[in-house]
Amino acid sequence: MTDVINGYIVSTVGDYRPPGATTMQPIGFRHFYETMVFVDSGKRCVEPACECGLPLHNGRDVDFAGYQTAAEAAAGHARMIKAYRVVARPS
């Protein structure tokens, strides 16, 4: 999931299953899902092989949370969106 809110990118990923794996693999220390918040650069993906239009960031996260389940990740993503609605836009 990726949302842009108030000048921030809220991105949640998980359920990582590399080729040949039969089960989910951790993506961080003891968690299977994570949400990261980045400052939105205002630019969007235009790579010829992708052109997905997803927002691009500067590579440094400003917030983070890890989760064990998809339900926890969805709820955590929603909490981050709510939190960053009230945070001042980055300068």
C-alpha positions as CSV (number, residue, x, y, z in Angstrom):
1,M,0.0,0.0,0.0
2,T,1.3,3.5,-0.8
3,D,-0.4,6.8,0.0
4,V,0.7,10.3,-0.2
5,I,-0.5,12.5,2.6
6,N,0.4,16.1,3.5
7,G,3.8,15.9,1.8
8,Y,4.7,12.5,3.1
9,I,4.7,9.0,1.5
10,V,3.2,6.2,3.7
11,S,4.3,2.9,2.3
12,T,3.5,-0.6,3.7
13,V,5.0,-3.8,2.3
14,G,5.1,-7.4,3.4
15,D,4.2,-11.0,2.6
16,Y,7.6,-11.5,1.1
17,R,8.1,-14.8,-0.6
18,P,11.3,-15.0,-2.6
19,P,11.5,-17.5,-5.5
20,G,11.4,-21.0,-4.3
21,A,10.2,-20.1,-0.8
22,T,7.2,-22.0,0.5
23,T,6.5,-19.6,3.4
24,M,6.7,-15.9,4.1
25,Q,10.2,-14.6,4.9
26,P,10.9,-11.8,7.4
27,I,11.5,-8.4,5.9
28,G,13.0,-6.9,9.0
29,F,13.9,-7.9,12.5
30,R,11.2,-10.3,13.6
31,H,8.4,-8.9,11.4
32,F,6.7,-9.9,8.1
33,Y,5.2,-6.5,7.2
34,E,6.4,-2.9,7.7
35,T,5.3,0.7,7.2
36,M,7.8,3.4,6.4
37,V,7.1,7.1,6.0
38,F,9.3,9.3,3.7
39,V,9.2,12.9,2.6
40,D,7.6,13.1,-0.8
41,S,10.0,14.5,-3.4
42,G,7.1,15.5,-5.6
43,K,8.5,13.3,-8.4
44,R,6.9,10.2,-9.8
45,C,8.3,7.0,-11.4
46,V,8.8,7.3,-15.1
47,E,11.3,4.5,-15.7
48,P,10.6,3.0,-19.1
49,A,10.5,-0.5,-17.8
50,C,8.0,0.4,-15.1
51,E,6.2,3.8,-15.5
52,C,4.1,2.9,-12.4
53,G,3.7,6.6,-11.4
54,L,4.5,5.8,-7.8
55,P,5.9,8.7,-5.7
56,L,9.6,8.9,-5.3
57,H,11.4,9.9,-2.0
58,N,14.8,10.9,-0.9
59,G,15.7,7.5,0.5
60,R,15.6,8.4,4.2
61,D,12.7,7.3,6.3
62,V,11.1,9.6,9.0
63,D,9.0,7.0,10.7
64,F,8.7,3.2,10.8
65,A,6.6,0.4,12.3
66,G,6.8,-3.4,11.9
67,Y,4.0,-6.0,12.1
68,Q,3.5,-9.7,12.2
69,T,0.1,-10.0,10.3
70,A,-1.6,-8.4,7.3
71,A,-4.4,-7.1,9.6
72,E,-1.8,-5.4,11.9
73,A,-0.1,-3.9,8.8
74,A,-3.4,-2.5,7.4
75,A,-4.3,-1.0,10.8
76,G,-0.8,0.4,11.2
77,H,-0.9,1.9,7.7
78,A,-4.2,3.6,8.6
79,R,-2.7,5.0,11.9
80,M,0.3,6.4,10.0
81,I,-2.0,8.2,7.5
82,K,-4.0,9.6,10.4
83,A,-0.8,10.8,12.2
84,Y,0.7,12.5,9.2
85,R,-2.5,14.3,8.3
86,V,-1.8,16.6,11.3
87,V,2.0,16.8,11.0
88,A,3.3,20.0,9.4
89,R,4.3,19.7,5.8
90,P,8.1,19.1,5.4
91,S,10.0,22.1,4.2
